[in-house]
Amino acid sequence: MKWFQEQLYPGFSQRIAVTDFLLERQTQFQKIQIFETPVFGRVLALDNAIQITERDNHIYHEMLVHVPMFAHGDVKDVLIVGGGDGGCLRETLKHPVDSVTMVEIDSEVVELSRRFFPEVSGGAFLDDRADILIDDAYRYLAEDKRRFDLILIDSTDPVGAAAKLFTQEFYQRCFLRLRSSGMIVIQSGSPPFWTESKDADTRPFMSVFGQLQDYIAPVPSYPMGMIALRGASMAGYSLSPCIETIRARFENVAITTKYYEPGTHRAAFELLRGGRAMVTPGQ
């Protein structure tokens, strides 16, 4: 039996059985691996870290996108940083937006995702509202002057080329590109592995936006089966408004989802309270 082993946190790793390794390639920015598994179907890993699987990618993408979309209620222009697999783009385009700009640094992630995971993007790359840019988002945000209602940071973990996407300087560039009612959401790792050092990780975000709102998505292929998402609103609005507001907006748009629904939206913020206390290394 072949295995793929991933270790993102000290003292913890996970292994997944592999039936077939389809591709391994070193790009200018990262190592790409694509393989078949009996549990999660086809898997995409970057630098030995699982990014998406056929079985559960929809949970991550739906919670990253629909929570801020329905919290805002009137998003017209969206910026996606990263997201080369197209899943975030797919979910965003379910809404009546005017434009979605996706800035992905690695063209090979886009090309290979379209080849090996066509159902993840679901034709989103061909949508007239989508503008796909192969570029460094850190540079792009410094030079382009467009403003957005929503910025989604769909990046890898803060190592290598992605490290600068978690800095105060980058968040400041995002701040300047958001409209007065705009929102931003980023991924924030696995809550069971949050330690006291996590407070230091929040400072760059807090120093720019003055607030943060965390919520959780259960993604079985990620460490401990969950990932946290972090957001802020330029206008100080909650990313978790009352259930009646979320339900009315959800029914008005009438989109199809597999995991997300209004009740899940609200619960995601409450469930994280328990997730914080599940595992604290060293205790």
MOVEN-V273808 format. One record per helix or strand. SS is the DSSP state (helix for helix, strand for strand). FROM is the first residue (numbers start at 1). TO is the last residue. If there is no record, write none. Layout:
BEGIN
ss/from/to
SS/FROM/TO
SS/FROM/TO
END
This chain:
BEGIN
ss/from/to
strand/2/9
strand/12/18
strand/20/26
strand/31/37
strand/41/46
strand/49/53
helix/57/72
strand/77/82
helix/87/92
strand/99/104
helix/107/116
helix/118/121
helix/124/126
strand/130/134
helix/137/143
strand/148/154
helix/160/166
helix/168/177
strand/178/187
helix/191/193
helix/197/209
strand/213/217
helix/223/225
strand/227/233
helix/243/253
helix/262/278
END
